[in-house]
Amino acid sequence: MQAEDQVIRYAELDGASIAWAAVGSGPPLIMGGWWSSHLELDWRNPVFRRFVGALAEHRTIIRYDRPGAGVSDRGVMPARSLEEEVATLEAIVDVAAPGPRPLSLFGGSSGGGVASLFAARHPERVDRLVLYAAYARGAELAPPAAREAMLAIIDQHWGLGSRVLADLFLPDATAEERDEFVEFQRRTASRAVALASLRAVYEFDASGHLGDVLAPTLVLHRRNDRAIPFALGKDVASRIRNARFVALEGDDHYPWRGDSGAVVRETLAFLGVPAEALQPGAGGGAGAGTARLTDREREVLRLVARGETDAEIAARLVLSAHTVHRHIANIRTKLGVPSRTAAAAWALRNELI
């Protein structure tokens, strides 16, 4: 899935524009509520794009930027309460997934409280709820002194604050990846917006409505997540009557980092994607497909899955663009997949990258 595949549209809420985008096909799966997002910058990240692309092979993935951040209206402050956040999500649903057709929600991190409140209020619209690295009460994310210290750092020096957050969210990242994430955060939101957003994260309290969620719910949480403690994810699952908790290995906070394949497989299986489509080799048979690929084709496929273009792959492997194009055509034929995007998703499922 390439960067140019995304088309950004806008919804309106109280005079402010909310940016959203949809990719893929099938029933809608709405992802949002992250305290920090940027539709354009996220989509340029091949790791993020590969993660969404794997989900988009089976669902229409709808993402949005909160007011005040990303490519949404930057002239307003972000939502500061769950009520305001849910109003934003409702506005997106009205334009991106209108009508009575059920939809699924993927609420990550602070977006867990938003997605669960929407599900509690609109049980007729939500058929499945996935919560990743979620928490019930923001006050439990860290001791009061630690929370106030973090807010003070952001308030006094957003550059330093963004670096502290990078260390928290990306514990195993390289220095280059941390630098890129620091720049991403600063381009995503101003100091004032970042401060208000993080303060809201600490103040969110979903404990009062989690017991009202009726939709079947999957709660995913990595054991060593430093941003949202593992115990808080288990607590969320215990509060929802029809929830299943799945512990994942790793310490990356964002689902597209680390073993993102595990998040994709658990999510799609829970959403009802047939098991044969999720097993290694779906769409052509993994064992047989891997055996049929030449070493060069596997090398090209890994680069395709990382989001590189034909020209970039050609330069890296010292090949002509025509030769790369031919390799990709052969790969698609051997794997029995219909598109470049599907081939990249196949590579992710089969852990070739």
Stockholm file with secondary structure:
# STOCKHOLM 1.0

chainA/1-353         MQAEDQVIRYAELDGASIAWAAVGSGPPLIMGGWWSSHLELDWRNPVFRRFVGALAEHRTIIRYDRPGAGVSDRGVMPARSLEEEVATLEAIVDVAAPGPRPLSLFGGSSGGGVASLFAARHPERVDRLVLYAAYARGAELAPPAAREAMLAIIDQHWGLGSRVLADLFLPDATAEERDEFVEFQRRTASRAVALASLRAVYEFDASGHLGDVLAPTLVLHRRNDRAIPFALGKDVASRIRNARFVALEGDDHYPWRGDSGAVVRETLAFLGVPAEALQPGAGGGAGAGTARLTDREREVLRLVARGETDAEIAARLVLSAHTVHRHIANIRTKLGVPSRTAAAAWALRNELI
#=GR chainA/1-353 SS CCGGGCCEEEEEETTEEEEEEEEESSSEEEEECCSSCCHHHHHHCHHHHHHHHHHHTTSEEEEECCTTSTTSCTTSCCCCSHHHHHHHHHHHHHHHSCSSCCEEEEEETTHHHHHHHHHHHCTTTEEEEEEESCCSBGGGSSCHHHHHHHHHHHHHCHHHHHHHHHHHHCTTCCHHHHHHHHHHHHHHCCHHHHHHHHHHHHHCBCTTTGGGCCSCEEEEEETTCSSSCHHHHHHHHHHSTTEEEEEECCCCSSTTSSSHHHHHHHHHHHTTCCHHHHSTTTTTCHHHHHHHSCHHHHHHHHHHHTTCCHHHHHHHHTCCHHHHHHHHHHHHHHHTCSSHHHHHHHHHHTTCC
#=GC SS_cons         CCGGGCCEEEEEETTEEEEEEEEESSSEEEEECCSSCCHHHHHHCHHHHHHHHHHHTTSEEEEECCTTSTTSCTTSCCCCSHHHHHHHHHHHHHHHSCSSCCEEEEEETTHHHHHHHHHHHCTTTEEEEEEESCCSBGGGSSCHHHHHHHHHHHHHCHHHHHHHHHHHHCTTCCHHHHHHHHHHHHHHCCHHHHHHHHHHHHHCBCTTTGGGCCSCEEEEEETTCSSSCHHHHHHHHHHSTTEEEEEECCCCSSTTSSSHHHHHHHHHHHTTCCHHHHSTTTTTCHHHHHHHSCHHHHHHHHHHHTTCCHHHHHHHHTCCHHHHHHHHHHHHHHHTCSSHHHHHHHHHHTTCC
//
